[in-house]
Amino acid sequence: MNARAHVLELTVDERQISETVLSIFHSLMFHRTLGKFHYKQEGSYSIGTLGMVDVDCDYIDFTYVRVASDELDNMLKKEVSGFQDDLRRRFSGTGGAISLEFYQKRKSHLFKKDDVPWEVWTIVLEVVKLNNENDRQQIREKVGELLTEKVFYIAETMSKFEYIPKVPNEPDLELVFDLSFPNIQPYLFRQQHHQQLQQQQLSTSPSSSSSSSPSAVGSVMKKIIKGALAI
């Protein structure tokens, strides 16, 4: 099964890297997270409620909503922080890419389970370094406008009738959901950036992009992967 692939491209100031990625990833997780499942009997269950938190960005004129889970927030921040450090250390003045992949586990043979991606969101950033306060204010406003467009695009995409793994019986919940969080139950996911992107399945076919044509997206991703392979 080929995963749906979406590519979002932005130009940001180096101070905006973390907030840009987190605002998009948290917006995605908000749509891909459920409350905890509570089973009463086989095939009968209830789903707990989700809390929400508003987050104001420091370097962008933008406020986003995330799931009220410090554990999820810390997990996303850890990977994004590594991505930001890599950009500053290796790709300063150019850019890089980071992806959020949703997958499910499928039993193959014996006791082996294969990870099968079903949706991949990739953020491609061009990073600039601005020393002029006027320029910083302009990009602060511009990136805020772009993120508003991206979040609306995410909401519109999530409302479409597209493949999402079915809720399995209780013994197989771990094949679809991450059960490690105390108060939420997101679909299985992982983050990847830079050299990790070369391991992403090349069979994944882009289905849409909020800012580029499929051919342009393919060109951008080839450049990112080529750069990562050269490291």
C-alpha positions in Angstrom: 0.0 0.0 0.0 1.4 3.4 -1.0 1.1 6.1 1.7 -0.5 9.4 1.0 2.3 12.0 0.9 2.0 15.7 1.5 4.8 18.3 1.3 4.7 21.7 2.9 7.4 24.2 1.9 8.2 27.4 3.8 11.0 30.0 4.1 11.8 30.9 7.7 14.3 32.8 9.8 16.6 30.4 11.7 14.9 31.5 15.0 11.6 30.2 13.6 12.6 26.6 12.8 11.3 24.9 15.9 8.0 26.9 16.2 7.2 26.4 12.5 7.7 22.6 12.7 5.9 22.2 16.0 2.9 24.2 15.0 2.4 22.0 12.0 3.2 18.7 13.7 0.9 19.5 16.7 -1.9 20.5 14.2 -1.5 17.1 12.5 -1.4 15.2 15.8 -4.5 17.0 16.9 -6.4 15.3 14.1 -4.6 12.0 14.5 -5.1 11.5 18.2 -8.0 10.0 20.2 -8.8 9.7 23.8 -8.0 6.5 25.7 -10.1 3.5 24.7 -12.0 1.8 27.6 -13.3 -1.6 26.8 -16.4 -2.9 28.6 -16.6 -6.2 26.7 -15.3 -7.5 23.3 -16.4 -5.1 20.6 -17.9 -2.6 23.1 -15.8 0.4 24.2 -15.9 4.1 25.1 -13.4 6.8 24.1 -12.1 9.3 26.6 -12.1 13.0 26.0 -9.1 15.1 24.8 -8.0 18.4 26.3 -6.7 21.3 24.3 -3.9 23.9 24.9 -3.4 27.2 23.0 0.3 27.9 22.2 1.5 31.4 21.3 4.7 31.5 19.2 7.5 33.8 20.3 9.0 34.5 16.9 5.9 34.1 14.7 2.6 36.0 14.8 0.7 32.7 15.2 -1.2 30.8 17.8 -1.9 27.1 17.4 -3.8 24.4 19.3 -2.2 21.2 20.5 -3.5 18.1 22.4 -3.2 18.6 26.2 -0.4 16.0 26.7 3.0 17.0 28.0 4.3 13.6 27.1 3.4 14.1 23.4 4.7 17.7 23.4 8.0 16.6 24.9 8.3 13.7 22.3 7.8 16.1 19.4 10.1 18.8 20.8 12.9 16.3 21.3 13.0 15.3 17.6 12.4 18.9 16.4 15.2 20.2 18.6 17.5 17.7 16.9 16.3 18.8 13.5 16.9 22.4 14.4 20.4 21.7 15.7 21.3 19.8 12.5 20.1 22.7 10.4 22.2 25.2 12.3 25.2 23.0 12.3 25.1 21.5 8.8 22.7 23.3 6.6 22.9 26.9 7.8 21.8 29.2 5.0 20.2 26.5 2.9 17.5 24.2 4.4 16.3 20.7 5.2 13.3 18.5 5.6 11.6 16.7 8.5 8.6 14.3 8.2 5.8 13.0 10.4 4.8 9.5 9.3 1.7 7.6 10.4 1.8 3.8 10.1 0.3 0.6 11.2 1.8 -2.8 12.1 0.7 -5.8 10.1 1.4 -9.4 10.9 3.4 -11.1 8.2 4.6 -14.5 9.2 5.5 -16.2 12.5 6.0 -13.5 15.1 7.2 -10.8 12.7 5.2 -7.5 12.2 5.8 -5.1 9.4 5.5 -1.3 9.7 3.2 -0.1 6.9 3.0 3.7 6.4 -0.4 5.1 5.4 0.2 8.9 5.6 3.4 11.0 5.5 3.7 14.8 6.0 7.0 16.4 5.1 8.0 19.9 5.9 10.7 21.4 3.6 12.3 24.5 5.0 14.5 27.1 3.4 16.3 28.8 6.3 17.6 32.4 6.1 19.5 34.4 8.7 18.3 37.9 9.2 20.1 40.6 11.2 17.9 43.5 10.4 15.0 44.0 12.8 12.7 45.3 10.1 13.3 42.1 8.0 12.7 40.0 11.1 9.3 41.7 11.7 8.3 41.2 8.1 9.1 37.5 8.1 7.5 37.1 11.5 4.2 38.3 9.9 4.7 36.4 6.7 5.4 33.0 8.3 2.3 33.6 10.5 0.2 34.0 7.4 1.7 31.0 5.7 1.2 28.8 8.8 -2.5 29.9 8.9 -2.8 28.6 5.3 -1.0 25.3 6.1 -3.2 24.6 9.2 -6.4 25.3 7.1 -5.0 23.0 4.4 -4.4 20.3 7.1 -7.9 20.6 8.4 -9.4 20.5 4.9 -7.3 17.4 4.0 -8.3 15.6 7.3 -12.0 16.1 6.5 -11.7 14.2 3.3 -12.9 10.6 3.1 -9.5 8.8 2.8 -8.0 5.7 4.3 -7.5 5.5 8.0 -6.8 2.2 9.8 -10.0 0.7 11.3 -10.2 0.4 15.1 -9.2 -3.2 15.8 -10.3 -5.4 18.6 -8.7 -4.8 22.0 -5.9 -7.4 21.6 -4.7 -5.7 18.4 -4.9 -2.1 19.5 -1.1 -1.8 19.5 -1.1 -2.6 15.8 -2.8 0.8 15.1 -2.4 3.0 18.1 0.5 4.1 20.4 -0.6 2.9 23.8 2.4 4.4 25.7 0.7 7.7 26.6 -1.3 7.9 29.9 -4.3 10.0 28.7 -4.3 9.9 24.9 -4.1 7.4 22.1 -2.5 8.7 18.9 -2.2 6.6 15.8 1.2 5.1 15.5 3.7 7.7 14.3 7.3 8.5 14.0 9.4 11.6 13.0 12.4 11.5 10.6 14.8 14.2 9.4 17.8 14.6 7.1 19.7 11.4 6.6 16.8 9.4 8.0 14.7 10.6 5.0 16.7 8.4 2.6 15.3 5.4 4.4 11.7 6.5 3.6 10.0 4.2 1.2 10.5 5.5 -2.4 7.2 3.8 -3.4 5.4 6.5 -1.4 3.6 8.6 -4.0 2.8 12.3 -3.4 -0.9 12.8 -3.5 -1.1 16.5 -2.8 0.8 19.6 -1.7 -0.4 22.9 -0.4 2.3 24.9 -2.1 3.9 22.9 -5.0 3.0 20.7 -8.0 4.0 17.0 -7.7 6.9 17.5 -10.1 8.2 20.5 -8.1 7.8 18.5 -4.9 9.7 15.6 -6.4 12.6 17.9 -7.4 12.8 19.4 -4.0 12.8 16.0 -2.2 15.5 14.6 -4.6 17.7 17.6 -3.6 17.1 17.1 0.1 17.8 13.3 -0.1 20.9 13.9 -2.3 22.2 16.4 0.3 21.5 14.0 3.1 23.3 11.1 1.4 26.4 13.3 0.9 26.7 13.9 4.7 
